Amino acid sequence: MLERVDLRAVTQPVGVLRLLEVALTCVSFSLVASVGHSSSSSSSSSSYWAWCMFSWCFCCFLTLLILVLEFARLSARLPISWDDFTAAFAMLAALTLLAASIIYPSVVFSCPGCARQVAASVASWASVAAYVGEVVLTRRRAGGQVSGFLSTVPGLLKILETFVACIIFTSLGPERYASHPALLWCVAVYSLCFIFAWLIIILTVAQLLTFLPFDKLVCVYNVLAVAMYMSAVVVWPLYGFRNYPRPANCTGGACLPWDALVVVTFMTVINLGVYIVDAAYSIHLVFIVQRRT
């Protein structure tokens, strides 16, 4: 019976950290779910609450799935780069939970005496530390060497691009952009770039790009993404804040929709910078490194 399972999946340091991650994220979303969210809250606050709940649930159950697959020795049978997938997920989970740990106590609730909300925030921060520890241990176990696309600089940039896009989607308010064609273009930019970035991640993890000129295709995509995001950097603040000044009275979350526009603007600039670095690295890889070899 013991031959059918791998006890190292839960006894090695990485496995122990994963058990801790499951427990902490489970505590976070359980405590927040027990408190609930007021239906009278603004749409921006509700979207941030949903993002936090999704982050905790997603990280909890996917980490649990990783533990089960490794414990049952099923991970080696999957047609994917398992080490690449788990390393990339740990990095993405650390970023996602970091955002949730900042957003939940600062935006969703502001009640220092609310014991369950405070406990959920503490558990969330502890889970961030656990995932960061997993990333460090994974890198040390590999001897500092990278074994897959998602562990390289372009792969890490793709993870960062999708993460920033998730923050943008969380902050978008349909009531603001639905009637503005220019703002709809910006939403299309965010959506298309997010979809293609995830497609690249999925195809590389599934090892389905061996017959394609992958580096050249990614290079072309990155250049197009830079051009699209450059337009969004100009269009979003130009039309998003037109005839929409910051409210003078910010009590009761009245300023959250306006603040969400600021978040989208700031994250658009951040993602443009990431895509510029990604495009520059891809151009260097395709036109300089590969020609030398």
Secondary structure, 3 states (H helix, E strand, C coil): CHHHCCCHHHHCHHHHHHHHHHHHHHHHHHHHHHHCCCCCCCHHHHHHHHHHHHHHHHHHHHHHHHHHHHHCCCHHHCCCCHHHHHHHHHHHHHHHHHHHHHHHHHHHCCCCCCHHHHHHHHHHHHHHHHHHHHHHHHHHHCCCCCCCHHHCHHHHHHHHHHHHHHHHHHHCCHHHHCCCHHHHHHHHHHHHHHHHHHHHHHHHHCCCCCCCCHHHHHHHHHHHHHHHHHHHHHHHHHHHCCCCCCCCCCHHHCCHHHHHHHHHHHHHHHHHHHHHHHHHHHHHHHHHHHHHC
